[in-house]
Amino acid sequence: MDATERFLSRRGLLKALGAAGAGLALSRWVGRGTTMAQEPASSGAIETFTGPGANPRWNSVGPYVTEPQKAPLLLLTDRPVQLETPRHYFSTAFTPNDAFYVRWHLDGIPNNVDLKEWRLQIEGNVAKPQAFSLPELMRKFKAVSIAAVNQCSGNSRSRLQPRVAGGQWGNGAMGNAMWTGVRLRELLDAAGVKTGSVEVQFQGLETGSGPKGMASSSFLKSLDLANPVLDECVVAYLMNGEPLPMLNGFPVRLIVPGYFATYWMKCLSWIRVLDTTDENFWMKPGYRIPDTPKGNTTPDDVKAGKVNMVPIAKMPVRSFLASPDGSSKIPAGMTVTLRGIAFSGYGRVTRVEISDDGGKSWSAAKLGEDYGAYSFRTWEAAWTPKSPGKHTVAVRATDEKGNTQPDAPVWNPGGYLWNRIEKQELVAGIAG
Amino acid sequence: MQMNRRVPVAVLVFCFALTLAGVGMYAELKKGQYQAATLGQFPQTSPSESLPDSQYGGKAYPLYAPELVAGEGKAEVEGYCSMCHSARYITMQPPLPAAAWETEVAKMKKTFGATIPDEVTSKIVRYLQAHYAPETRKQ
């Protein structure tokens, strides 16, 4: 039996099992009240998709599932695994490891790693290729820690109009952790980057079933050796003070502070110095954005070939309201606490503001502890619905470079860079 | 009817055999191992059963196969598309215009190297357009 036959027979088996299992699962799920803005579908079944309009919910609509080393998370896809973090986790600065979202590109995800065999190789255009075991990484190099947000390039893709194909993320393809490990620069220096080198390429243990050399067989990402972010990159073996979950990249993961997660190679095992520009699919045309202001364009301009595409890089400023999430009515006149997080890939968040009058006036929220420029920054604000009825609360953040979230949509063919001001409808009732 | 009843029994026996094989193969379990699971079950984390050796991780990832809409081309979609990814990549999408499905399937062949014969390709595209486009998608 080759791999294909084996899988096909497994599919047949799943289908036979699925009918009974699915009915059971759905009937158990109904009534759990996960909906935010909408009533559950009248059939009583949970939704499997949204569109062609924008996804109206905060998160994606997938069912909750439990994967190895993980709390129940929202399922986008099972093979390869893509899981979204539920909204309620975003009122604290650090996202728990077991709740951290998951995104893989190819189905050959490592199930386990043997640390006796595993080595981090530094190879390519270097003077002395290196292969470090985990104990060597921990012993030979100084441990450094950095709080940094990891956000999928396609976070909030389900907001785009018109919708684009791809992982239909709500807002939960992001998380913040305290990452501890060794500086990428020290590893490169140990190997000695030769003159004439151009880029450094990263490869993890993930492989796919596609033909060798194609995008479906390996996932490779590269950064320019002249990019100053390399000085801030960390090869992390700790995530919030614990080993990384397998699904988040055990044993080590590349941390690229301020940059979208596509560069944060999981199960990092090869650091390869290149003397040419990497043009593998995952660098070109994959993960590219228009070189226009805010990465915005239109389907017509793309079709007309008018758009110059460049690799995605830093994350635009964003802020989120975690709670209240609109699932509970608030008595009019009661002062409640609005809570959430904000971040920017361009530097620390300096201001978070709230508006409940459609953006005519904004009032400052109180910022939480500062864990560094690349961390989530928590915020909270007192808010009182003055009268019974529907209220809309909006939140926007500004970073130290003066970037403020716009109240305008973004569209590009990859479904990247969404950072529109978030709004939440909250219902106030008669207090008595 | 009798034929239908026999299938689950055979399936269960096969599953059991797989489970046994899985235990024996634990040490070789390295990459891309998945196993059928049921939606709606949320086991709490249990104390680690792992040994103090150099192996970390080890569990297969659960598969939650979605039921694709019945129709001409469904078997081909399940057969060819599932070689690299689960059918959830289809059911997760918003309803996509006919042209978008054509682009997606072409990308799978050209960029990702899916070896789908041309006559099957058009069948797959027609199936996706017939059931997963704005005009057609119901579930």
Interface residues (C-beta under 8 A of the other chain):
Chain A: T4 F7 L8 R10 R11 L13 L14 K15 A16 L17 G18 A19 G21 A22 L24 A25 L26 R28 W29 T48 F49 T50 G51 P52 N55 G62 P63 Y64 V65 T66 E67 P68 Q69 P72 L75 L76 T77 D78 R79 P80 V81 D98 L106 D107 G108 I109 P110 N111 N112 V113 D114 L115 K116 E117 S158 R163 A165 G167 Q168 L205 T207 G208 S209 G210 P211 M214 A215 S216 S217 P243 M246 F250 P251 F281
Chain B: V7 P8 V11 F14 C15 L29 K30 K31 G32 Q33 Y34 A36 A37 T38 L39 G40 Q41 F42 P43 T45 S54 Q55 Y56 G57 G58 K59 A60 Y61 P62 L63 Y64 A65 P66 E67 E78 G79 S82 M83 C84 H85 S86 R88 Y89 T91 M92 Q93 P94 P95 L96 A100 T103 E104 T111 F112 G113 A114 P134 R137 Q139
